[in-house]
């Protein structure tokens, strides 16, 4: 049986992709360019990205795009 996406399915996917992520650091390490941070969304949507932080006073900047989300999230 083939699944056909409904308007509700599409709307739910849009909401998951558009919500504001609250990034939590999973791991980090120092490099010559600064500290690399591997972060995930605390909202359990499954989104992840990689940030880099130069000086400690400067907030981290994303160096990758947001990837993925958990099925059924």
Predicted model as a PDB file, atoms N, CA, C, CB and O in Angstrom, pLDDT in the B-factor column:
MODEL        1                                                                  
ATOM      1  N   UNK A   1       0.843  -1.175   0.000  1.00 45.00           N  
ATOM      2  CA  UNK A   1       0.000   0.000   0.000  1.00 45.00           C  
ATOM      3  C   UNK A   1       0.892   1.244   0.000  1.00 45.00           C  
ATOM      4  CB  UNK A   1      -0.961  -0.005   1.221  1.00 45.00           C  
ATOM      5  O   UNK A   1       1.866   1.311   0.750  1.00 45.00           O  
ATOM      6  N   UNK A   2       0.567   2.198  -0.817  1.00 49.00           N  
ATOM      7  CA  UNK A   2       1.358   3.419  -0.927  1.00 49.00           C  
ATOM      8  C   UNK A   2       0.782   4.499  -0.015  1.00 49.00           C  
ATOM      9  CB  UNK A   2       1.400   3.912  -2.389  1.00 49.00           C  
ATOM     10  O   UNK A   2      -0.432   4.696   0.033  1.00 49.00           O  
ATOM     11  N   UNK A   3       1.662   5.200   0.711  1.00 51.00           N  
ATOM     12  CA  UNK A   3       1.223   6.289   1.579  1.00 51.00           C  
ATOM     13  C   UNK A   3       1.120   7.567   0.749  1.00 51.00           C  
ATOM     14  CB  UNK A   3       2.202   6.482   2.783  1.00 51.00           C  
ATOM     15  O   UNK A   3       2.059   7.941   0.047  1.00 51.00           O  
ATOM     16  N   UNK A   4      -0.005   8.215   0.837  1.00 57.00           N  
ATOM     17  CA  UNK A   4      -0.195   9.485   0.138  1.00 57.00           C  
ATOM     18  C   UNK A   4      -0.222  10.588   1.189  1.00 57.00           C  
ATOM     19  CB  UNK A   4      -1.516   9.484  -0.725  1.00 57.00           C  
ATOM     20  O   UNK A   4      -1.020  10.553   2.126  1.00 57.00           O  
ATOM     21  N   UNK A   5       0.666  11.569   1.018  1.00 50.00           N  
ATOM     22  CA  UNK A   5       0.743  12.674   1.984  1.00 50.00           C  
ATOM     23  C   UNK A   5      -0.516  13.519   1.916  1.00 50.00           C  
ATOM     24  CB  UNK A   5       1.986  13.549   1.721  1.00 50.00           C  
ATOM     25  O   UNK A   5      -0.976  13.897   0.838  1.00 50.00           O  
ATOM     26  N   UNK A   6      -1.060  13.807   3.082  1.00 55.00           N  
ATOM     27  CA  UNK A   6      -2.232  14.677   3.160  1.00 55.00           C  
ATOM     28  C   UNK A   6      -1.778  16.093   3.495  1.00 55.00           C  
ATOM     29  CB  UNK A   6      -3.248  14.157   4.220  1.00 55.00           C  
ATOM     30  O   UNK A   6      -0.613  16.315   3.826  1.00 55.00           O  
ATOM     31  N   UNK A   7      -2.684  17.032   3.410  1.00 57.00           N  
ATOM     32  CA  UNK A   7      -2.365  18.410   3.794  1.00 57.00           C  
ATOM     33  C   UNK A   7      -1.910  18.476   5.247  1.00 57.00           C  
ATOM     34  CB  UNK A   7      -3.583  19.325   3.579  1.00 57.00           C  
ATOM     35  O   UNK A   7      -1.029  19.267   5.584  1.00 57.00           O  
ATOM     36  N   UNK A   8      -2.502  17.651   6.110  1.00 57.00           N  
ATOM     37  CA  UNK A   8      -2.104  17.625   7.519  1.00 57.00           C  
ATOM     38  C   UNK A   8      -0.657  17.140   7.670  1.00 57.00           C  
ATOM     39  CB  UNK A   8      -3.055  16.719   8.327  1.00 57.00           C  
ATOM     40  O   UNK A   8       0.101  17.679   8.477  1.00 57.00           O  
ATOM     41  N   UNK A   9      -0.276  16.111   6.881  1.00 54.00           N  
ATOM     42  CA  UNK A   9       1.104  15.607   6.921  1.00 54.00           C  
ATOM     43  C   UNK A   9       2.088  16.689   6.503  1.00 54.00           C  
ATOM     44  CB  UNK A   9       1.258  14.377   6.011  1.00 54.00           C  
ATOM     45  O   UNK A   9       3.116  16.888   7.150  1.00 54.00           O  
ATOM     46  N   UNK A  10       1.771  17.381   5.426  1.00 53.00           N  
ATOM     47  CA  UNK A  10       2.649  18.428   4.915  1.00 53.00           C  
ATOM     48  C   UNK A  10       2.757  19.564   5.924  1.00 53.00           C  
ATOM     49  CB  UNK A  10       2.135  18.958   3.564  1.00 53.00           C  
ATOM     50  O   UNK A  10       3.853  20.075   6.157  1.00 53.00           O  
ATOM     51  N   UNK A  11       1.646  19.966   6.525  1.00 56.00           N  
ATOM     52  CA  UNK A  11       1.659  21.040   7.515  1.00 56.00           C  
ATOM     53  C   UNK A  11       2.490  20.629   8.737  1.00 56.00           C  
ATOM     54  CB  UNK A  11       0.215  21.404   7.940  1.00 56.00           C  
ATOM     55  O   UNK A  11       3.249  21.445   9.262  1.00 56.00           O  
ATOM     56  N   UNK A  12       2.362  19.400   9.191  1.00 53.00           N  
ATOM     57  CA  UNK A  12       3.130  18.920  10.343  1.00 53.00           C  
ATOM     58  C   UNK A  12       4.621  18.944  10.027  1.00 53.00           C  
ATOM     59  CB  UNK A  12       2.688  17.491  10.739  1.00 53.00           C  
ATOM     60  O   UNK A  12       5.425  19.335  10.874  1.00 53.00           O  
ATOM     61  N   UNK A  13       4.999  18.531   8.816  1.00 55.00           N  
ATOM     62  CA  UNK A  13       6.411  18.577   8.420  1.00 55.00           C  
ATOM     63  C   UNK A  13       6.924  20.006   8.398  1.00 55.00           C  
ATOM     64  CB  UNK A  13       6.606  17.930   7.045  1.00 55.00           C  
ATOM     65  O   UNK A  13       8.040  20.263   8.848  1.00 55.00           O  
ATOM     66  N   UNK A  14       6.142  20.929   7.891  1.00 56.00           N  
ATOM     67  CA  UNK A  14       6.552  22.340   7.851  1.00 56.00           C  
ATOM     68  C   UNK A  14       6.776  22.878   9.261  1.00 56.00           C  
ATOM     69  CB  UNK A  14       5.493  23.193   7.121  1.00 56.00           C  
ATOM     70  O   UNK A  14       7.750  23.587   9.511  1.00 56.00           O  
ATOM     71  N   UNK A  15       5.874  22.541  10.180  1.00 54.00           N  
ATOM     72  CA  UNK A  15       6.006  23.018  11.555  1.00 54.00           C  
ATOM     73  C   UNK A  15       7.278  22.468  12.195  1.00 54.00           C  
ATOM     74  CB  UNK A  15       4.776  22.617  12.385  1.00 54.00           C  
ATOM     75  O   UNK A  15       7.958  23.186  12.928  1.00 54.00           O  
ATOM     76  N   UNK A  16       7.605  21.214  11.930  1.00 52.00           N  
ATOM     77  CA  UNK A  16       8.818  20.630  12.493  1.00 52.00           C  
ATOM     78  C   UNK A  16      10.070  21.300  11.933  1.00 52.00           C  
ATOM     79  CB  UNK A  16       8.860  19.130  12.217  1.00 52.00           C  
ATOM     80  O   UNK A  16      11.049  21.490  12.655  1.00 52.00           O  
ATOM     81  N   UNK A  17      10.042  21.654  10.657  1.00 58.00           N  
ATOM     82  CA  UNK A  17      11.207  22.242  10.030  1.00 58.00           C  
ATOM     83  C   UNK A  17      11.391  23.708  10.386  1.00 58.00           C  
ATOM     84  CB  UNK A  17      11.111  22.092   8.550  1.00 58.00           C  
ATOM     85  O   UNK A  17      12.495  24.238  10.259  1.00 58.00           O  
ATOM     86  N   UNK A  18      10.325  24.376  10.830  1.00 66.00           N  
ATOM     87  CA  UNK A  18      10.377  25.811  11.041  1.00 66.00           C  
ATOM     88  C   UNK A  18      10.501  26.196  12.512  1.00 66.00           C  
ATOM     89  CB  UNK A  18       9.156  26.448  10.458  1.00 66.00           C  
ATOM     90  O   UNK A  18      10.730  27.368  12.809  1.00 66.00           O  
ATOM     91  N   UNK A  19      10.363  25.278  13.418  1.00 76.00           N  
ATOM     92  CA  UNK A  19      10.398  25.661  14.825  1.00 76.00           C  
ATOM     93  C   UNK A  19      11.780  26.198  15.203  1.00 76.00           C  
ATOM     94  CB  UNK A  19      10.026  24.464  15.718  1.00 76.00           C  
ATOM     95  O   UNK A  19      12.773  25.889  14.544  1.00 76.00           O  
ATOM     96  N   UNK A  20      11.835  26.987  16.244  1.00 82.00           N  
ATOM     97  CA  UNK A  20      13.111  27.544  16.708  1.00 82.00           C  
ATOM     98  C   UNK A  20      13.849  26.494  17.517  1.00 82.00           C  
ATOM     99  CB  UNK A  20      12.890  28.830  17.555  1.00 82.00           C  
ATOM    100  O   UNK A  20      13.332  26.000  18.518  1.00 82.00           O  
ATOM    101  N   UNK A  21      15.047  26.153  17.092  1.00 85.00           N  
ATOM    102  CA  UNK A  21      15.839  25.136  17.772  1.00 85.00           C  
ATOM    103  C   UNK A  21      16.514  25.715  19.013  1.00 85.00           C  
ATOM    104  CB  UNK A  21      16.891  24.550  16.820  1.00 85.00           C  
ATOM    105  O   UNK A  21      16.963  26.861  19.015  1.00 85.00           O  
ATOM    106  N   UNK A  22      16.575  24.918  20.049  1.00 88.00           N  
ATOM    107  CA  UNK A  22      17.343  25.251  21.256  1.00 88.00           C  
ATOM    108  C   UNK A  22      18.538  24.303  21.239  1.00 88.00           C  
ATOM    109  CB  UNK A  22      16.469  25.103  22.605  1.00 88.00           C  
ATOM    110  O   UNK A  22      18.407  23.128  21.581  1.00 88.00           O  
ATOM    111  N   UNK A  23      19.702  24.812  20.842  1.00 90.00           N  
ATOM    112  CA  UNK A  23      20.870  23.967  20.614  1.00 90.00           C  
ATOM    113  C   UNK A  23      21.566  23.578  21.908  1.00 90.00           C  
ATOM    114  CB  UNK A  23      21.846  24.671  19.707  1.00 90.00           C  
ATOM    115  O   UNK A  23      21.806  24.418  22.775  1.00 90.00           O  
ATOM    116  N   UNK A  24      21.890  22.282  22.029  1.00 93.00           N  
ATOM    117  CA  UNK A  24      22.591  21.713  23.170  1.00 93.00           C  
ATOM    118  C   UNK A  24      23.866  21.052  22.638  1.00 93.00           C  
ATOM    119  CB  UNK A  24      21.684  20.682  23.954  1.00 93.00           C  
ATOM    120  O   UNK A  24      23.824  20.324  21.646  1.00 93.00           O  
ATOM    121  N   UNK A  25      24.988  21.307  23.296  1.00 94.00           N  
ATOM    122  CA  UNK A  25      26.268  20.744  22.863  1.00 94.00           C  
ATOM    123  C   UNK A  25      26.339  19.270  23.251  1.00 94.00           C  
ATOM    124  CB  UNK A  25      27.454  21.527  23.483  1.00 94.00           C  
ATOM    125  O   UNK A  25      26.195  18.915  24.421  1.00 94.00           O  
ATOM    126  N   UNK A  26      26.564  18.415  22.249  1.00 95.00           N  
ATOM    127  CA  UNK A  26      26.769  16.989  22.512  1.00 95.00           C  
ATOM    128  C   UNK A  26      28.240  16.689  22.757  1.00 95.00           C  
ATOM    129  CB  UNK A  26      26.249  16.144  21.342  1.00 95.00           C  
ATOM    130  O   UNK A  26      28.581  15.904  23.642  1.00 95.00           O  
ATOM    131  N   UNK A  27      29.112  17.318  21.971  1.00 96.00           N  
ATOM    132  CA  UNK A  27      30.551  17.154  22.166  1.00 96.00           C  
ATOM    133  C   UNK A  27      31.271  18.329  21.528  1.00 96.00           C  
ATOM    134  CB  UNK A  27      31.052  15.808  21.568  1.00 96.00           C  
ATOM    135  O   UNK A  27      30.688  19.075  20.741  1.00 96.00           O  
ATOM    136  N   UNK A  28      32.547  18.489  21.875  1.00 95.00           N  
ATOM    137  CA  UNK A  28      33.334  19.613  21.366  1.00 95.00           C  
ATOM    138  C   UNK A  28      34.804  19.256  21.397  1.00 95.00           C  
ATOM    139  CB  UNK A  28      33.072  20.894  22.186  1.00 95.00           C  
ATOM    140  O   UNK A  28      35.237  18.397  22.166  1.00 95.00           O  
ATOM    141  N   UNK A  29      35.572  19.936  20.540  1.00 94.00           N  
ATOM    142  CA  UNK A  29      37.023  19.790  20.597  1.00 94.00           C  
ATOM    143  C   UNK A  29      37.685  21.045  20.030  1.00 94.00           C  
ATOM    144  CB  UNK A  29      37.482  18.528  19.819  1.00 94.00           C  
ATOM    145  O   UNK A  29      37.091  21.773  19.235  1.00 94.00           O  
ATOM    146  N   UNK A  30      38.919  21.278  20.454  1.00 92.00           N  
ATOM    147  CA  UNK A  30      39.663  22.457  20.010  1.00 92.00           C  
ATOM    148  C   UNK A  30      40.380  22.176  18.699  1.00 92.00           C  
ATOM    149  CB  UNK A  30      40.671  22.896  21.081  1.00 92.00           C  
ATOM    150  O   UNK A  30      40.889  21.078  18.471  1.00 92.00           O  
ATOM    151  N   UNK A  31      40.408  23.201  17.833  1.00 90.00           N  
ATOM    152  CA  UNK A  31      41.153  23.141  16.582  1.00 90.00           C  
ATOM    153  C   UNK A  31      41.944  24.434  16.453  1.00 90.00           C  
ATOM    154  CB  UNK A  31      40.202  22.929  15.351  1.00 90.00           C  
ATOM    155  O   UNK A  31      41.835  25.315  17.306  1.00 90.00           O  
ATOM    156  N   UNK A  32      42.731  24.554  15.408  1.00 87.00           N  
ATOM    157  CA  UNK A  32      43.490  25.785  15.182  1.00 87.00           C  
ATOM    158  C   UNK A  32      42.572  26.954  14.839  1.00 87.00           C  
ATOM    159  CB  UNK A  32      44.509  25.581  14.065  1.00 87.00           C  
ATOM    160  O   UNK A  32      42.968  28.110  14.990  1.00 87.00           O  
ATOM    161  N   UNK A  33      41.355  26.674  14.380  1.00 84.00           N  
ATOM    162  CA  UNK A  33      40.387  27.724  14.023  1.00 84.00           C  
ATOM    163  C   UNK A  33      39.498  28.134  15.196  1.00 84.00           C  
ATOM    164  CB  UNK A  33      39.514  27.251  12.875  1.00 84.00           C  
ATOM    165  O   UNK A  33      38.805  29.149  15.116  1.00 84.00           O  
ATOM    166  N   UNK A  34      39.510  27.373  16.263  1.00 88.00           N  
ATOM    167  CA  UNK A  34      38.640  27.634  17.414  1.00 88.00           C  
ATOM    168  C   UNK A  34      38.064  26.329  17.932  1.00 88.00           C  
ATOM    169  CB  UNK A  34      37.503  28.612  17.039  1.00 88.00           C  
ATOM    170  O   UNK A  34      38.526  25.247  17.569  1.00 88.00           O  
ATOM    171  N   UNK A  35      37.068  26.435  18.770  1.00 91.00           N  
ATOM    172  CA  UNK A  35      36.430  25.257  19.361  1.00 91.00           C  
ATOM    173  C   UNK A  35      35.276  24.816  18.461  1.00 91.00           C  
ATOM    174  CB  UNK A  35      35.923  25.557  20.812  1.00 91.00           C  
ATOM    175  O   UNK A  35      34.384  25.612  18.170  1.00 91.00           O  
ATOM    176  N   UNK A  36      35.285  23.555  18.019  1.00 93.00           N  
ATOM    177  CA  UNK A  36      34.220  22.993  17.189  1.00 93.00           C  
ATOM    178  C   UNK A  36      33.194  22.350  18.109  1.00 93.00           C  
ATOM    179  CB  UNK A  36      34.782  21.955  16.158  1.00 93.00           C  
ATOM    180  O   UNK A  36      33.544  21.543  18.970  1.00 93.00           O  
ATOM    181  N   UNK A  37      31.929  22.707  17.928  1.00 93.00           N  
ATOM    182  CA  UNK A  37      30.843  22.206  18.765  1.00 93.00           C  
ATOM    183  C   UNK A  37      29.881  21.379  17.917  1.00 93.00           C  
ATOM    184  CB  UNK A  37      30.096  23.374  19.455  1.00 93.00           C  
ATOM    185  O   UNK A  37      29.421  21.841  16.873  1.00 93.00           O  
ATOM    186  N   UNK A  38      29.580  20.184  18.352  1.00 95.00           N  
ATOM    187  CA  UNK A  38      28.586  19.341  17.706  1.00 95.00           C  
ATOM    188  C   UNK A  38      27.315  19.474  18.532  1.00 95.00           C  
ATOM    189  CB  UNK A  38      29.063  17.831  17.593  1.00 95.00           C  
ATOM    190  O   UNK A  38      27.274  19.054  19.688  1.00 95.00           O  
ATOM    191  N   UNK A  39      26.280  20.058  17.938  1.00 94.00           N  
ATOM    192  CA  UNK A  39      25.080  20.390  18.695  1.00 94.00           C  
ATOM    193  C   UNK A  39      23.851  19.681  18.135  1.00 94.00           C  
ATOM    194  CB  UNK A  39      24.858  21.895  18.694  1.00 94.00           C  
ATOM    195  O   UNK A  39      23.807  19.300  16.965  1.00 94.00           O  
ATOM    196  N   UNK A  40      22.867  19.519  18.994  1.00 92.00           N  
ATOM    197  CA  UNK A  40      21.581  18.938  18.599  1.00 92.00           C  
ATOM    198  C   UNK A  40      20.467  19.789  19.181  1.00 92.00           C  
ATOM    199  CB  UNK A  40      21.454  17.454  19.074  1.00 92.00           C  
ATOM    200  O   UNK A  40      20.675  20.519  20.150  1.00 92.00           O  
ATOM    201  N   UNK A  41      19.299  19.694  18.597  1.00 91.00           N  
ATOM    202  CA  UNK A  41      18.146  20.445  19.087  1.00 91.00           C  
ATOM    203  C   UNK A  41      17.625  19.786  20.366  1.00 91.00           C  
ATOM    204  CB  UNK A  41      17.026  20.517  18.003  1.00 91.00           C  
ATOM    205  O   UNK A  41      17.383  18.580  20.401  1.00 91.00           O  
ATOM    206  N   UNK A  42      17.457  20.591  21.408  1.00 90.00           N  
ATOM    207  CA  UNK A  42      16.947  20.084  22.685  1.00 90.00           C  
ATOM    208  C   UNK A  42      15.466  19.742  22.604  1.00 90.00           C  
ATOM    209  CB  UNK A  42      17.180  21.108  23.789  1.00 90.00           C  
ATOM    210  O   UNK A  42      14.927  19.084  23.494  1.00 90.00           O  
ATOM    211  N   UNK A  43      14.808  20.189  21.539  1.00 84.00           N  
ATOM    212  CA  UNK A  43      13.379  19.930  21.374  1.00 84.00           C  
ATOM    213  C   UNK A  43      13.066  18.551  20.838  1.00 84.00           C  
ATOM    214  CB  UNK A  43      12.787  20.944  20.469  1.00 84.00           C  
ATOM    215  O   UNK A  43      11.915  18.270  20.503  1.00 84.00           O  
ATOM    216  N   UNK A  44      14.073  17.671  20.745  1.00 76.00           N  
ATOM    217  CA  UNK A  44      13.891  16.286  20.299  1.00 76.00           C  
ATOM    218  C   UNK A  44      13.341  16.154  18.886  1.00 76.00           C  
ATOM    219  CB  UNK A  44      12.978  15.577  21.240  1.00 76.00           C  
ATOM    220  O   UNK A  44      12.666  15.173  18.572  1.00 76.00           O  
ATOM    221  N   UNK A  45      13.628  17.153  18.014  1.00 84.00           N  
ATOM    222  CA  UNK A  45      13.206  17.024  16.620  1.00 84.00           C  
ATOM    223  C   UNK A  45      14.250  16.262  15.824  1.00 84.00           C  
ATOM    224  CB  UNK A  45      12.960  18.406  15.994  1.00 84.00           C  
ATOM    225  O   UNK A  45      14.006  15.898  14.674  1.00 84.00           O  
ATOM    226  N   UNK A  46      15.422  16.014  16.425  1.00 85.00           N  
ATOM    227  CA  UNK A  46      16.463  15.252  15.750  1.00 85.00           C  
ATOM    228  C   UNK A  46      17.423  16.093  14.932  1.00 85.00           C  
ATOM    229  CB  UNK A  46      15.840  14.246  14.872  1.00 85.00           C  
ATOM    230  O   UNK A  46      18.341  15.550  14.319  1.00 85.00           O  
ATOM    231  N   UNK A  47      17.235  17.412  14.905  1.00 89.00           N  
ATOM    232  CA  UNK A  47      18.109  18.283  14.117  1.00 89.00           C  
ATOM    233  C   UNK A  47      19.480  18.382  14.765  1.00 89.00           C  
ATOM    234  CB  UNK A  47      17.489  19.685  13.963  1.00 89.00           C  
ATOM    235  O   UNK A  47      19.604  18.420  15.989  1.00 89.00           O  
ATOM    236  N   UNK A  48      20.515  18.423  13.918  1.00 91.00           N  
ATOM    237  CA  UNK A  48      21.898  18.563  14.381  1.00 91.00           C  
ATOM    238  C   UNK A  48      22.633  19.527  13.470  1.00 91.00           C  
ATOM    239  CB  UNK A  48      22.621  17.188  14.419  1.00 91.00           C  
ATOM    240  O   UNK A  48      22.247  19.717  12.316  1.00 91.00           O  
ATOM    241  N   UNK A  49      23.694  20.137  13.987  1.00 92.00           N  
ATOM    242  CA  UNK A  49      24.560  20.972  13.174  1.00 92.00           C  
ATOM    243  C   UNK A  49      25.920  21.066  13.859  1.00 92.00           C  
ATOM    244  CB  UNK A  49      23.938  22.386  12.957  1.00 92.00           C  
ATOM    245  O   UNK A  49      26.101  20.604  14.985  1.00 92.00           O  
ATOM    246  N   UNK A  50      26.866  21.673  13.156  1.00 92.00           N  
ATOM    247  CA  UNK A  50      28.216  21.876  13.680  1.00 92.00           C  
ATOM    248  C   UNK A  50      28.460  23.374  13.768  1.00 92.00           C  
ATOM    249  CB  UNK A  50      29.297  21.176  12.781  1.00 92.00           C  
ATOM    250  O   UNK A  50      28.226  24.107  12.807  1.00 92.00           O  
ATOM    251  N   UNK A  51      28.931  23.824  14.925  1.00 91.00           N  
ATOM    252  CA  UNK A  51      29.250  25.236  15.154  1.00 91.00           C  
ATOM    253  C   UNK A  51      30.743  25.375  15.407  1.00 91.00           C  
ATOM    254  CB  UNK A  51      28.435  25.811  16.349  1.00 91.00           C  
ATOM    255  O   UNK A  51      31.424  24.405  15.740  1.00 91.00           O  
ATOM    256  N   UNK A  52      31.239  26.591  15.245  1.00 90.00           N  
ATOM    257  CA  UNK A  52      32.612  26.892  15.627  1.00 90.00           C  
ATOM    258  C   UNK A  52      32.600  28.153  16.473  1.00 90.00           C  
ATOM    259  CB  UNK A  52      33.531  27.061  14.376  1.00 90.00           C  
ATOM    260  O   UNK A  52      31.892  29.112  16.165  1.00 90.00           O  
ATOM    261  N   UNK A  53      33.376  28.149  17.526  1.00 88.00           N  
ATOM    262  CA  UNK A  53      33.481  29.299  18.416  1.00 88.00           C  
ATOM    263  C   UNK A  53      34.936  29.728  18.462  1.00 88.00           C  
ATOM    264  CB  UNK A  53      32.945  28.969  19.844  1.00 88.00           C  
ATOM    265  O   UNK A  53      35.811  28.967  18.876  1.00 88.00           O  
ATOM    266  N   UNK A  54      35.184  30.971  18.027  1.00 83.00           N  
ATOM    267  CA  UNK A  54      36.545  31.511  18.055  1.00 83.00           C  
ATOM    268  C   UNK A  54      36.902  31.934  19.464  1.00 83.00           C  
ATOM    269  CB  UNK A  54      36.689  32.702  17.086  1.00 83.00           C  
ATOM    270  O   UNK A  54      37.235  31.097  20.303  1.00 83.00           O  
ATOM    271  N   UNK A  55      36.835  33.220  19.728  1.00 73.00           N  
ATOM    272  CA  UNK A  55      37.110  33.748  21.062  1.00 73.00           C  
ATOM    273  C   UNK A  55      35.978  33.378  22.010  1.00 73.00           C  
ATOM    274  CB  UNK A  55      37.299  35.282  21.019  1.00 73.00           C  
ATOM    275  O   UNK A  55      34.820  33.301  21.600  1.00 73.00           O  
ATOM    276  N   UNK A  56      36.308  33.150  23.264  1.00 71.00           N  
ATOM    277  CA  UNK A  56      35.313  32.727  24.255  1.00 71.00           C  
ATOM    278  C   UNK A  56      34.186  33.756  24.430  1.00 71.00           C  
ATOM    279  CB  UNK A  56      35.994  32.480  25.597  1.00 71.00           C  
ATOM    280  O   UNK A  56      33.067  33.391  24.792  1.00 71.00           O  
ATOM    281  N   UNK A  57      34.476  35.035  24.174  1.00 72.00           N  
ATOM    282  CA  UNK A  57      33.463  36.092  24.343  1.00 72.00           C  
ATOM    283  C   UNK A  57      32.473  36.136  23.185  1.00 72.00           C  
ATOM    284  CB  UNK A  57      34.142  37.450  24.482  1.00 72.00           C  
ATOM    285  O   UNK A  57      31.421  36.767  23.287  1.00 72.00           O  
ATOM    286  N   UNK A  58      32.804  35.471  22.092  1.00 72.00           N  
ATOM    287  CA  UNK A  58      31.978  35.522  20.881  1.00 72.00           C  
ATOM    288  C   UNK A  58      31.074  34.294  20.828  1.00 72.00           C  
ATOM    289  CB  UNK A  58      32.866  35.602  19.604  1.00 72.00           C  
ATOM    290  O   UNK A  58      31.543  33.174  21.034  1.00 72.00           O  
ATOM    291  N   UNK A  59      29.777  34.492  20.554  1.00 73.00           N  
ATOM    292  CA  UNK A  59      28.885  33.332  20.458  1.00 73.00           C  
ATOM    293  C   UNK A  59      29.293  32.418  19.298  1.00 73.00           C  
ATOM    294  CB  UNK A  59      27.424  33.795  20.280  1.00 73.00           C  
ATOM    295  O   UNK A  59      29.859  32.892  18.313  1.00 73.00           O  
ATOM    296  N   UNK A  60      29.017  31.129  19.402  1.00 75.00           N  
ATOM    297  CA  UNK A  60      29.342  30.208  18.314  1.00 75.00           C  
ATOM    298  C   UNK A  60      28.585  30.566  17.038  1.00 75.00           C  
ATOM    299  CB  UNK A  60      29.024  28.771  18.724  1.00 75.00           C  
ATOM    300  O   UNK A  60      27.478  31.102  17.094  1.00 75.00           O  
ATOM    301  N   UNK A  61      29.184  30.269  15.897  1.00 78.00           N  
ATOM    302  CA  UNK A  61      28.550  30.470  14.598  1.00 78.00           C  
ATOM    303  C   UNK A  61      28.396  29.117  13.924  1.00 78.00           C  
ATOM    304  CB  UNK A  61      29.376  31.450  13.705  1.00 78.00           C  
ATOM    305  O   UNK A  61      29.275  28.261  14.029  1.00 78.00           O  
ATOM    306  N   UNK A  62      27.281  28.922  13.233  1.00 78.00           N  
ATOM    307  CA  UNK A  62      27.082  27.646  12.554  1.00 78.00           C  
ATOM    308  C   UNK A  62      27.990  27.559  11.330  1.00 78.00           C  
ATOM    309  CB  UNK A  62      25.603  27.470  12.146  1.00 78.00           C  
ATOM    310  O   UNK A  62      28.175  28.539  10.609  1.00 78.00           O  
ATOM    311  N   UNK A  63      28.547  26.383  11.109  1.00 78.00           N  
ATOM    312  CA  UNK A  63      29.388  26.140   9.942  1.00 78.00           C  
ATOM    313  C   UNK A  63      28.806  25.022   9.081  1.00 78.00           C  
ATOM    314  CB  UNK A  63      30.818  25.788  10.376  1.00 78.00           C  
ATOM    315  O   UNK A  63      29.423  24.599   8.103  1.00 78.00           O  
ATOM    316  N   UNK A  64      27.628  24.552   9.444  1.00 73.00           N  
ATOM    317  CA  UNK A  64      26.935  23.547   8.653  1.00 73.00           C  
ATOM    318  C   UNK A  64      25.456  23.898   8.604  1.00 73.00           C  
ATOM    319  CB  UNK A  64      27.152  22.123   9.237  1.00 73.00           C  
ATOM    320  O   UNK A  64      24.998  24.797   9.310  1.00 73.00           O  
ATOM    321  N   UNK A  65      24.721  23.192   7.777  1.00 73.00           N  
ATOM    322  CA  UNK A  65      23.280  23.369   7.723  1.00 73.00           C  
ATOM    323  C   UNK A  65      22.646  22.425   8.732  1.00 73.00           C  
ATOM    324  CB  UNK A  65      22.729  23.113   6.288  1.00 73.00           C  
ATOM    325  O   UNK A  65      23.276  21.464   9.175  1.00 73.00           O  
ATOM    326  N   UNK A  66      21.408  22.698   9.090  1.00 72.00           N  
ATOM    327  CA  UNK A  66      20.679  21.821   9.999  1.00 72.00           C  
ATOM    328  C   UNK A  66      20.365  20.542   9.251  1.00 72.00           C  
ATOM    329  CB  UNK A  66      19.375  22.498  10.536  1.00 72.00           C  
ATOM    330  O   UNK A  66      19.877  20.580   8.122  1.00 72.00           O  
ATOM    331  N   UNK A  67      20.644  19.408   9.878  1.00 66.00           N  
ATOM    332  CA  UNK A  67      20.402  18.108   9.255  1.00 66.00           C  
ATOM    333  C   UNK A  67      19.456  17.265  10.090  1.00 66.00           C  
ATOM    334  CB  UNK A  67      21.716  17.364   9.048  1.00 66.00           C  
ATOM    335  O   UNK A  67      19.587  17.184  11.312  1.00 66.00           O  
ATOM    336  N   UNK A  68      18.512  16.646   9.425  1.00 67.00           N  
ATOM    337  CA  UNK A  68      17.698  15.586   9.996  1.00 67.00           C  
ATOM    338  C   UNK A  68      16.686  15.971  11.031  1.00 67.00           C  
ATOM    339  CB  UNK A  68      18.551  14.622  10.570  1.00 67.00           C  
ATOM    340  O   UNK A  68      16.679  17.069  11.587  1.00 67.00           O  
ATOM    341  N   UNK A  69      15.836  15.012  11.256  1.00 58.00           N  
ATOM    342  CA  UNK A  69      14.865  15.057  12.334  1.00 58.00           C  
ATOM    343  C   UNK A  69      14.431  13.631  12.583  1.00 58.00           C  
ATOM    344  CB  UNK A  69      13.646  15.986  11.994  1.00 58.00           C  
ATOM    345  O   UNK A  69      14.492  12.791  11.685  1.00 58.00           O  
ATOM    346  N   UNK A  70      13.996  13.357  13.788  1.00 47.00           N  
ATOM    347  CA  UNK A  70      13.598  12.003  14.147  1.00 47.00           C  
ATOM    348  C   UNK A  70      12.277  11.645  13.477  1.00 47.00           C  
ATOM    349  CB  UNK A  70      13.482  11.858  15.672  1.00 47.00           C  
ATOM    350  O   UNK A  70      11.400  12.502  13.364  1.00 47.00           O  
ATOM    351  N   UNK A  71      12.116  10.421  13.037  1.00 47.00           N  
ATOM    352  CA  UNK A  71      10.826   9.999  12.505  1.00 47.00           C  
ATOM    353  C   UNK A  71       9.759  10.101  13.586  1.00 47.00           C  
ATOM    354  CB  UNK A  71      10.905   8.560  11.958  1.00 47.00           C  
ATOM    355  O   UNK A  71       9.974   9.674  14.721  1.00 47.00           O  
ATOM    356  N   UNK A  72       8.641  10.651  13.242  1.00 48.00           N  
ATOM    357  CA  UNK A  72       7.536  10.768  14.188  1.00 48.00           C  
ATOM    358  C   UNK A  72       7.705  11.854  15.212  1.00 48.00           C  
ATOM    359  CB  UNK A  72       7.347   9.494  14.883  1.00 48.00           C  
ATOM    360  O   UNK A  72       6.895  11.952  16.134  1.00 48.00           O  
ATOM    361  N   UNK A  73       8.729  12.679  15.089  1.00 46.00           N  
ATOM    362  CA  UNK A  73       8.943  13.767  16.054  1.00 46.00           C  
ATOM    363  C   UNK A  73       7.955  14.878  15.828  1.00 46.00           C  
ATOM    364  CB  UNK A  73      10.368  14.312  15.959  1.00 46.00           C  
ATOM    365  O   UNK A  73       7.978  15.881  16.542  1.00 46.00           O  
TER     366      UNK A  73                                                      
ENDMDL                                                                          
END                                                                             
